[in-house]
Amino acid sequence: MSVVWAFPGQGSQRKNMGADLFDRYPGILARADAVLGRSVRELSADQAALRDTRVLQPVLYTISALTYLDLAARQPQPDFMIGHSLGEYSALYASGALDFETGLRLVVARAEIMGRTTGGGMLAVVGLDVDRLREIMRREGADDIDVANHNSPVQTVLSGPEESIRALAPVLRREGAGKCVLLHISVAAHSRYMAGAAEQLGAVLDTVTFREPRVPVVSNVTARPHRADAIAAGLREHMCRGVRWWESLAYLIDHRVTDLVEVGPGQVLTKLWAVARTELPAPTEADAPERAEPGEGSGPVEYGAAPAAASQPEAGGAVTAAGRGTAPMAAGEAAPADVDSGVPVTPSPERSGRAGRLSAQRLGAGRFRERYGLTLAWVASGTGDGAVGARACRAARESGLLAFADWVALGPRSSTTRDGTPIPAVSGADLEEAAHQGWGVGLRAGPDADERVDLLLAHDVRHVEADHPHGPDAALVRYRFSGARRGRGGTPVAVRHVLARVTGLEQAAAFLCPPSPALLDQLVLTRALSASEADVARELPVASDLAVESPAGWRSDGADAYQLLPSVAALAARCPGPEPVHVGLRGVVGTPEQAATAFALGASFLVATSLTACAPAARLAEGLKRTLARATDDDVTWAPAERHRALGVPTRVVRRGTLFPARAGLLHRLLREHRYFADVPEHRRRHVEEEILGAPVTEPGPYDGAYAREAMNGRTTSTSWSCRDSKVRTADVFRRYLRETARRTAAGDPVRPLDHQLPCDPELTHFNRAAAETGLADRAARDSGTIAGQLLTNAAELLAARVPSRAETRP
């Protein structure tokens, strides 16, 4: 086993970093204080001071040096060292190429020079590979922008004039970037614009004599080990040339490095190493290179502020500075618990051969992950009841997952339909965050769909999850093709993505073909789409991706999501357009065996619903989360749903602790038997009014659309309802009850505790059963990233080992 110690750069800092080390190394801390003229201990606790690069760089260098000393006292020296941007100075100190104070003085000079440089900007881009980025920049004429960091296949940082950087960001989002983040820096670091700064630093570097490193230190500039006589030139070039991090990791893997220890705050480099161990093939005995002599490299490829990598399961033996490693977990067995968190750790198995191993990060469609900037082919969604809001989506995106929020969870914000009636409102701030962080929003068909689309377009939200059981409507088509254009060579390009939920082949076929010519003509006539947008729409499917689910309506003929998946995927393979339509499974995968089966059947991704609803970040009361986390198949039943109520299509809900299934069933039977509530036998009417509704049906209630929309947002009024008929319809009474029982407070508590609705898809009861003996039995450990990593890692092991399982399909 070979090990590399990696030193992070800017972007890994946090308040009070290194506080546990100061008292152990008072001598080196005093030397740092003397050089800086200020207390490192005080500066590390000052969040405002750390925003100044002239303070942050020397403090972070000092903390990394202390962390190295602490680690070196407990562990043998590694085989290699490497540092990311600023971290390269820490690595050179740790390797013995220069002493601590000399390194600190160089870092102080570097920080002062960079602090005086202005007029530039940097953009972190996730979801597009570096070749695609360069192609887009050439096409857009952005030849004044450089690639400053190449961190991973889908994580790059661009550098250049601030105005050019800002102009390029929306273009990259339209081209499919999952995330484009302007870094808080006013300098075009690691680019041609730092040539003057490099000359200034070079004058300081020329006064230093570097020693030969006792441990090879891989250079950011050449992606090869430093030589003593070239270190000064390399650090000078480092200012105006890119960080070739991905190439450096490839060099380490080619030289049989198996483990990375991050020496400093954070785990950014550990997570990038996990990606490299997944994506880069290990050498075999036949083609492993000899330990190479330091070489030269060329070509620009961050400023030390590496964008935070998506959280994911540790893979390839990556360890932290604390020295803990991980061991493979056999499929189907309980994982060993992490010492600190008690959460099962399920690392990927060892690599085998040049082709690379099957891992969680390789499951599903690579183009799907690239389209949305994902680490794992996993989507965190909800059951439509408001449990999944901005906080849950934020946590999922930080874990490298795609996420969709329930519309009713994104409030409040005043909004009305075009006729002046209120609609379920959302927060403009939440929609802005969705647009910038790359998560989406659930969009249902209904009378207020146009107003919802207006809001989504106004805030430039790029992704929606469409719940349209009768196929796409005009509002969804308008959303999908707003901003559509022709790319290079006249290729049709839609800049917005629609992940459509489908339950059958006819519905899938409706989403896989272009909109009807009549509908497009009407949208052009009403100016909802331009003629050029409609022209592009005639060549593209309405959906960019499909999620197959198994609603109750399919139970009558025995079909389920696993049976539908191959047929829907075959349809998708024949749909028009230059980009593939990916097909996944929604709400049915809760065990590694089920995940392995899904991917074996051709699923491109998986969508979690009830699993997301009981995550720590979900907008749900703690009592309801506990109920979901303990639910078994015996705790779930079928109850009538508001949608398709005339057809009697039910939905799965938790029955423990609620009267909802029984009461909803009674009201649905009355609906089927009596059109008007006045026709219901008197004793039944009295029972409904007194025991179920708690008020006479003649009192104001959510019968018509306007009042219902207010009720869904907790804004009920005393305004009387208007009924189209002279009598109250039983369907209105049924709708009133279902909407009241679905409402929750801002804290996620049910408005009607005795008969609340709590949807529960099959995945959750399956997961609860499988996780009963592991650390994930604790609902507090069930964040979306941990669950996705657990299931997909073990599914990859099952598929790699071809272990027979209960979930395998048989003739």
Residue pairs with C-beta under 8 A, 6 or more apart in sequence:
1 258
1 259
1 317
2 78
2 79
2 80
2 255
2 256
2 257
2 258
2 259
3 78
3 79
3 80
3 257
3 258
3 259
3 260
3 261
4 78
4 79
4 80
4 81
4 82
4 218
4 252
4 257
4 259
4 260
4 261
5 68
5 71
5 78
5 80
5 81
5 82
5 91
5 94
5 260
5 261
5 263
6 81
6 82
6 83
6 84
6 87
6 91
6 260
6 261
6 262
6 263
6 269
6 270
6 273
7 64
7 68
7 81
7 82
7 83
7 84
7 87
7 88
7 90
7 91
7 94
7 263
7 264
8 60
8 64
8 83
8 84
8 87
8 262
8 263
8 264
8 265
8 266
8 268
8 269
8 304
8 306
9 60
9 83
9 84
9 85
9 86
9 87
9 88
9 302
9 303
9 304
9 305
9 306
10 53
10 56
10 57
10 60
10 85
10 86
10 303
10 304
10 305
10 306
11 266
11 268
11 304
11 305
11 306
11 307
11 308
12 60
12 264
12 265
12 266
12 268
12 269
12 306
13 50
13 56
13 59
13 60
13 265
13 266
14 265
14 266
15 44
15 45
15 47
15 50
16 44
16 45
17 44
17 60
17 63
17 265
18 44
18 62
18 63
18 66
18 67
18 265
19 41
19 44
19 45
21 63
21 66
21 67
21 70
22 29
22 40
22 41
22 66
24 66
24 70
25 66
25 69
25 70
28 62
28 65
28 66
28 69
28 100
29 40
29 41
29 62
29 66
31 100
31 101
31 104
32 40
32 58
32 62
32 100
32 104
33 39
33 40
35 58
35 101
35 104
35 105
35 108
36 43
36 58
36 104
36 108
40 59
40 62
40 63
43 49
43 50
43 55
43 59
44 50
44 59
44 63
49 55
50 56
50 59
51 184
52 115
53 111
53 114
53 115
53 185
54 108
54 111
54 112
54 114
54 115
55 111
56 111
57 86
57 107
57 108
57 110
57 111
57 114
57 304
58 104
58 107
58 108
58 111
60 86
60 264
60 265
61 86
61 89
61 90
61 93
61 103
61 104
61 107
62 104
63 264
63 265
64 87
64 90
64 263
64 264
65 90
65 93
65 94
65 100
65 103
67 263
67 264
67 321
68 90
68 93
68 94
68 263
70 321
71 261
71 263
71 321
71 323
72 94
74 323
75 261
75 323
77 214
77 215
78 215
78 261
79 215
79 216
79 255
79 257
80 215
80 216
80 217
80 218
80 225
80 252
80 255
80 257
81 91
81 94
81 95
81 213
81 215
81 216
81 217
81 218
82 88
82 91
82 217
82 218
82 248
82 252
83 89
83 90
83 91
83 92
83 217
83 220
84 220
84 243
84 245
84 268
84 269
84 302
84 304
84 306
85 149
85 189
85 190
85 220
85 238
85 243
85 302
85 303
85 304
85 305
85 306
86 107
86 110
86 304
87 264
87 304
88 217
88 219
88 220
88 235
88 238
89 103
89 106
89 107
89 110
89 235
90 103
90 263
90 264
91 217
92 98
92 103
92 210
92 213
92 217
92 226
92 231
93 99
93 100
93 103
94 215
94 263
95 213
95 214
95 215
95 216
95 217
96 211
96 213
96 214
96 215
97 210
97 211
97 212
97 213
97 217
97 226
97 228
97 231
98 106
98 208
98 210
98 211
102 208
106 204
106 205
106 208
106 235
109 201
109 204
110 201
110 239
113 197
113 200
113 201
113 239
114 187
114 189
114 197
117 186
117 187
117 194
117 196
117 197
118 186
118 187
119 161
119 162
119 186
119 187
119 188
119 193
120 159
120 160
120 161
120 162
120 165
120 185
120 186
120 187
120 188
120 189
120 191
120 193
121 159
121 160
121 161
121 162
121 165
121 166
121 182
121 183
121 185
121 186
121 188
122 148
122 157
122 158
122 159
122 165
122 182
122 183
122 185
122 187
122 188
122 189
122 302
122 303
122 305
123 157
123 158
123 159
123 165
123 168
123 169
123 172
123 180
123 181
123 182
123 183
124 155
124 156
124 157
124 179
124 180
124 181
124 183
124 307
125 133
125 155
125 156
125 157
125 158
125 172
125 177
125 179
125 180
126 154
126 155
126 177
126 178
126 179
126 180
126 181
126 307
126 373
126 438
127 154
127 176
127 177
127 178
127 179
127 370
127 371
127 372
127 373
127 374
127 438
128 136
128 154
128 156
128 172
128 175
128 176
128 177
128 370
128 373
129 153
129 154
129 156
129 370
130 147
130 150
130 153
130 156
130 301
132 175
133 147
133 156
133 158
133 172
134 147
136 142
136 171
136 172
136 175
137 143
137 145
137 168
139 488
140 168
140 171
142 160
142 164
142 167
142 168
144 160
144 161
144 164
145 158
145 159
145 160
145 161
145 164
145 165
145 168
145 191
146 158
146 159
146 160
146 188
146 190
146 191
146 192
146 242
146 300
147 156
147 157
147 158
147 159
147 242
147 300
147 301
148 157
148 158
148 159
148 188
148 189
148 190
148 191
148 242
148 243
148 300
148 301
148 302
148 303
149 155
149 156
149 157
149 190
149 242
149 243
149 245
149 301
149 302
149 303
149 306
150 156
150 242
150 243
150 244
150 245
150 246
150 247
150 301
151 157
151 243
151 245
151 246
151 272
151 302
151 306
151 307
151 309
152 245
152 246
152 272
152 275
152 276
152 279
152 309
153 246
153 275
153 279
154 178
154 369
154 370
154 373
155 272
155 307
155 309
157 183
157 190
157 302
157 303
157 306
157 307
158 165
158 168
159 165
159 188
159 189
159 190
159 191
159 193
159 242
159 302
159 303
160 188
160 191
160 193
161 188
161 193
162 186
162 188
165 182
166 182
169 180
169 182
170 180
170 460
172 180
173 180
173 460
173 462
173 495
174 483
174 493
174 495
175 493
175 495
176 370
176 371
177 373
178 371
178 372
178 373
178 374
178 402
178 438
179 373
179 397
179 436
179 437
179 438
180 436
181 307
181 436
183 303
183 305
183 307
184 305
185 303
185 305
187 194
187 303
188 194
189 239
189 302
189 303
189 304
190 238
190 239
190 240
190 241
190 242
190 243
190 300
190 302
190 303
191 240
191 242
191 300
192 240
192 300
193 240
194 239
194 240
195 240
197 239
197 240
198 236
198 237
198 238
198 239
198 240
199 236
201 235
201 236
201 239
202 232
202 236
205 232
205 235
205 236
206 232
208 232
210 228
210 229
210 231
210 232
211 228
212 227
212 228
213 225
213 226
213 228
216 225
216 226
216 294
217 225
217 226
218 224
218 225
218 226
218 248
218 251
218 252
219 225
219 226
219 234
219 238
219 248
219 297
220 238
220 242
220 243
220 244
220 245
220 248
221 234
221 237
221 238
221 241
221 244
221 297
222 234
222 244
222 294
222 295
222 296
222 297
223 244
223 247
223 248
223 250
223 251
223 297
224 251
224 292
224 294
224 295
224 296
224 297
225 292
225 294
226 234
226 294
227 294
230 294
241 300
241 301
242 299
242 300
242 301
242 302
243 301
243 302
244 297
244 299
244 301
245 272
245 301
245 302
245 306
246 276
246 301
247 297
247 301
249 272
249 273
249 276
249 280
250 276
250 280
251 292
253 276
253 277
253 280
253 281
253 282
253 283
254 283
254 288
254 289
255 288
255 289
255 291
255 292
256 282
256 283
256 288
258 316
258 317
259 316
259 317
259 318
259 319
259 325
260 269
260 270
260 273
260 318
260 319
261 319
261 320
261 321
261 323
262 268
262 269
262 270
262 320
262 321
263 321
264 321
267 320
268 306
268 308
268 309
269 306
270 314
270 318
270 319
270 320
271 309
271 310
271 311
271 312
271 318
272 306
272 309
273 316
273 318
274 312
274 313
274 314
274 315
274 316
274 318
274 361
275 309
275 312
275 361
275 375
276 316
277 315
277 316
277 317
277 318
277 348
277 351
278 315
278 316
278 348
278 356
278 357
278 359
278 360
278 361
278 362
279 356
279 361
280 356
281 351
281 353
281 354
281 355
281 356
282 351
282 353
282 354
282 356
283 289
283 354
284 353
284 354
287 354
308 398
309 375
309 400
310 374
310 375
310 397
310 398
310 399
310 400
310 401
310 785
311 398
311 399
311 400
311 785
312 360
312 361
312 375
312 376
312 399
312 400
312 785
312 789
313 345
313 346
313 347
313 348
313 360
313 786
313 789
313 790
313 793
314 326
314 345
314 347
315 347
315 348
315 359
315 360
315 361
315 793
316 347
316 348
316 351
317 325
317 326
317 347
318 326
319 325
319 326
324 338
324 339
326 336
326 345
326 347
327 336
327 347
328 347
328 348
328 349
328 350
328 797
329 335
329 336
329 344
329 345
329 346
329 347
329 793
329 794
329 797
330 797
331 592
331 794
331 797
331 798
331 801
331 803
332 592
332 593
332 794
332 803
332 805
334 344
334 773
334 774
335 344
335 345
335 346
335 774
335 775
335 790
336 344
336 345
337 343
337 344
337 345
337 775
338 344
338 345
338 775
341 775
341 781
342 775
342 778
342 781
343 775
343 776
343 781
343 786
344 774
344 775
344 776
344 790
346 789
346 790
346 793
346 794
347 793
348 357
348 359
348 360
348 793
348 796
348 797
349 357
349 359
349 796
349 797
349 800
350 357
351 357
356 362
357 800
358 796
358 799
358 800
359 793
359 796
360 376
360 788
360 789
360 792
360 793
360 795
360 796
361 375
361 376
362 796
363 376
363 377
363 595
363 599
363 792
363 795
363 796
363 799
364 376
364 377
364 584
364 599
364 603
364 604
364 605
364 606
365 377
365 580
365 582
365 604
365 605
367 579
367 580
367 582
368 374
368 377
368 545
368 582
368 584
368 604
368 605
369 375
369 376
369 377
371 497
371 544
371 579
371 582
372 402
372 438
372 463
372 497
373 438
374 400
374 401
374 402
375 399
375 400
375 401
376 400
376 401
376 788
376 789
376 792
377 584
377 604
377 605
377 606
377 792
378 401
378 402
378 605
378 606
378 607
378 608
378 784
378 788
378 792
379 401
379 402
379 403
379 404
379 499
379 547
379 584
379 586
379 605
379 606
379 607
379 608
380 388
380 392
380 393
380 396
380 401
380 402
380 403
380 404
380 608
380 612
380 615
380 784
380 788
381 388
381 403
381 404
381 442
381 465
381 586
381 607
381 608
381 609
381 612
382 388
382 392
382 404
382 405
382 406
382 409
382 442
382 609
382 612
382 613
382 618
383 406
383 587
383 609
383 610
383 613
383 759
383 760
383 761
384 406
384 442
384 444
384 467
384 759
385 406
385 408
385 613
385 742
385 744
385 757
385 758
385 759
386 406
386 408
386 409
386 619
386 744
387 406
387 409
387 612
387 613
387 618
387 619
387 620
387 748
388 403
388 404
388 405
388 406
388 409
388 612
388 613
388 618
388 619
389 405
389 406
389 409
389 410
389 430
389 618
389 619
390 405
390 409
390 410
390 427
390 430
390 433
390 434
391 617
391 618
391 619
392 403
392 405
392 612
392 615
392 617
392 618
392 619
392 784
393 403
393 404
393 405
393 434
393 437
393 439
394 403
394 433
394 437
394 439
394 617
395 615
395 616
395 617
395 783
395 784
395 785
396 402
396 403
396 439
396 612
396 784
396 785
397 403
397 437
397 438
397 439
398 785
399 783
399 784
399 785
399 786
399 788
400 785
401 784
401 785
401 788
402 438
402 439
402 440
402 463
402 605
403 439
403 440
403 612
403 784
404 439
404 440
404 441
404 442
404 463
404 464
404 465
404 499
405 430
405 434
405 439
405 440
405 441
405 442
406 442
407 424
407 426
407 441
407 442
407 443
407 444
407 452
408 424
408 712
408 713
409 619
410 426
410 427
410 430
410 431
410 441
411 424
411 425
411 426
411 427
411 713
412 425
412 427
412 713
412 715
413 425
413 426
413 427
413 428
414 422
414 425
415 422
415 423
415 425
415 426
415 451
415 455
416 422
416 423
416 451
417 423
417 447
417 448
417 450
417 451
418 450
418 451
421 705
421 706
421 709
422 706
422 709
422 710
422 713
422 715
423 448
423 451
423 452
423 709
424 448
424 709
424 712
424 713
425 713
426 441
426 455
428 459
431 441
431 455
431 456
431 458
431 459
431 461
432 459
433 439
434 440
434 441
434 459
434 461
434 463
435 459
435 460
435 461
435 462
438 462
438 463
439 463
440 461
440 462
440 463
440 464
440 465
440 497
440 499
441 456
441 461
441 463
441 464
441 465
442 464
442 465
442 467
443 449
443 452
443 453
443 456
443 464
443 465
443 466
443 467
443 476
443 479
444 467
444 468
445 467
445 468
445 469
445 470
445 473
445 475
445 476
447 705
448 709
449 473
449 475
449 476
450 474
450 475
450 478
452 475
453 475
453 476
453 478
453 479
456 464
456 479
457 479
457 482
462 495
462 496
462 497
463 496
463 497
463 499
464 476
464 479
464 496
464 497
464 498
464 499
465 499
465 500
465 501
465 547
466 472
466 476
466 498
466 499
466 500
466 501
466 511
466 543
467 501
468 476
468 500
468 501
469 503
469 507
469 643
469 644
470 507
471 507
471 510
471 511
472 480
472 498
472 500
472 510
472 511
472 515
472 542
472 543
474 519
474 522
474 523
474 528
476 498
476 542
477 515
477 519
477 520
477 523
477 529
477 537
477 542
478 523
478 528
478 529
479 496
479 498
480 494
480 496
480 498
480 537
480 542
480 544
481 494
481 496
481 515
481 529
481 533
481 534
481 536
481 537
481 540
482 496
482 529
482 533
483 494
483 495
483 496
483 533
484 492
484 493
484 494
484 495
484 532
484 533
484 536
484 537
484 540
485 493
485 495
485 532
485 533
485 536
486 492
486 493
486 532
486 536
487 493
491 578
492 536
492 539
492 540
492 577
492 578
493 536
494 536
494 537
494 540
494 544
497 544
497 545
498 511
498 542
498 543
498 544
498 545
499 543
499 544
499 545
499 546
499 547
500 511
500 542
500 543
500 545
500 546
500 547
501 546
501 547
501 549
501 586
502 508
502 511
502 546
502 547
502 548
502 549
502 568
503 548
503 549
503 550
503 551
503 553
503 554
503 564
504 554
504 559
504 564
505 564
505 567
505 568
505 571
508 546
508 548
508 568
508 571
508 572
509 571
510 542
511 541
511 542
511 543
511 546
512 541
512 542
512 543
512 546
512 571
512 572
512 574
512 575
512 581
513 541
513 542
513 575
513 576
514 537
514 538
514 539
514 540
514 541
514 542
514 576
515 537
515 538
515 542
517 538
520 529
520 534
520 537
520 538
521 534
523 529
523 534
524 530
524 531
524 534
529 537
539 576
539 577
540 576
540 577
541 575
541 576
541 577
541 581
543 581
544 579
544 581
544 582
545 581
545 582
545 583
545 584
545 604
545 605
546 568
546 572
546 581
546 582
546 583
546 584
547 583
547 584
547 585
547 586
547 605
547 607
548 561
548 564
548 565
548 568
548 583
548 584
548 585
548 586
549 561
549 585
549 586
549 587
549 588
549 607
550 559
550 560
550 561
550 564
550 587
550 588
550 762
551 649
551 651
552 638
552 641
552 649
552 650
552 651
552 652
553 644
553 647
553 649
554 560
560 588
561 585
561 586
561 587
561 588
562 585
562 588
562 597
562 598
562 601
562 809
565 583
565 585
565 598
565 601
565 602
565 603
566 601
566 602
568 583
569 583
569 602
572 580
572 581
572 582
572 583
573 580
575 581
582 604
582 605
583 602
583 603
583 604
584 598
584 603
584 604
584 605
584 606
584 607
585 598
585 603
585 606
585 607
586 606
586 607
586 609
587 607
587 608
587 609
587 610
587 761
587 762
587 763
588 594
588 598
588 761
588 762
588 763
589 595
589 598
589 606
589 608
589 763
589 766
589 791
590 611
590 762
590 763
590 764
590 765
590 766
590 767
590 768
590 770
590 791
591 766
591 767
591 769
591 770
591 791
591 807
592 770
592 790
592 791
592 794
592 795
592 797
592 798
593 795
593 798
593 805
593 806
593 807
593 808
594 763
594 766
594 807
595 606
595 791
595 792
595 794
595 795
596 795
596 796
596 798
596 799
596 805
596 807
597 805
597 807
597 808
597 809
598 606
599 795
599 799
600 799
601 809
606 791
606 792
608 763
608 784
608 787
608 788
609 761
609 763
610 628
610 759
610 760
610 761
610 763
610 764
611 763
611 764
611 767
611 782
611 784
611 787
612 618
612 784
613 620
613 628
613 759
614 620
614 624
614 625
614 628
614 629
614 764
614 779
614 782
615 782
615 783
615 784
615 787
616 779
616 780
616 782
616 783
617 783
617 784
618 625
618 748
619 744
619 748
620 628
620 744
620 748
621 744
621 747
621 748
621 749
621 750
623 749
624 748
624 750
624 756
624 758
625 779
626 779
627 635
627 654
627 656
627 657
627 758
628 654
628 758
628 760
628 764
628 779
629 768
629 777
629 779
629 782
630 768
631 654
631 656
631 760
631 764
631 765
631 768
632 765
632 768
632 769
633 765
635 654
635 655
635 656
635 760
635 765
636 652
636 653
636 654
636 655
636 760
636 765
637 652
637 653
637 655
637 661
638 650
638 651
638 652
638 653
638 661
639 650
639 651
639 653
639 655
639 660
639 661
639 664
639 665
639 757
640 648
640 650
640 651
640 664
640 665
640 667
640 668
640 734
640 738
641 649
641 650
641 651
641 738
642 734
642 735
642 738
642 739
643 649
645 668
645 671
645 731
645 734
645 735
646 731
648 668
648 672
651 759
652 759
652 760
652 761
652 762
653 660
653 661
653 757
653 758
653 759
653 760
654 758
654 759
654 760
655 661
658 754
658 755
658 756
658 757
658 758
659 754
659 755
660 741
660 755
660 756
660 757
663 692
663 737
663 755
664 734
664 737
664 738
664 741
666 688
666 692
667 688
667 692
667 730
667 733
667 734
667 737
668 734
670 677
670 680
670 684
670 688
670 730
670 733
670 734
671 730
671 731
671 733
671 734
673 680
674 680
674 730
675 729
675 730
675 731
676 725
676 727
676 728
676 729
676 730
677 685
677 697
677 727
677 728
677 729
677 730
677 732
677 733
678 685
678 727
678 728
679 730
680 688
680 730
688 697
688 733
689 695
689 696
689 697
692 737
692 755
693 701
693 733
693 736
693 737
693 740
695 701
697 728
697 732
697 733
697 736
698 728
700 707
700 716
700 717
700 718
700 719
700 720
700 721
701 707
701 721
701 736
702 708
702 710
702 711
702 712
702 716
702 721
702 735
702 736
702 739
702 740
703 721
703 723
703 728
703 732
703 733
703 735
703 736
704 721
704 722
704 723
704 732
707 716
707 717
707 719
707 721
708 735
708 739
710 716
710 717
711 739
711 740
711 743
712 739
712 742
712 743
714 743
714 745
714 746
723 729
723 732
738 757
740 751
740 752
741 750
741 751
741 752
741 755
741 756
741 757
742 756
742 757
743 750
743 751
743 752
744 750
744 751
744 756
745 751
750 756
767 776
767 787
767 791
768 777
771 777
775 781
776 782
776 786
776 787
776 790
797 803
798 805
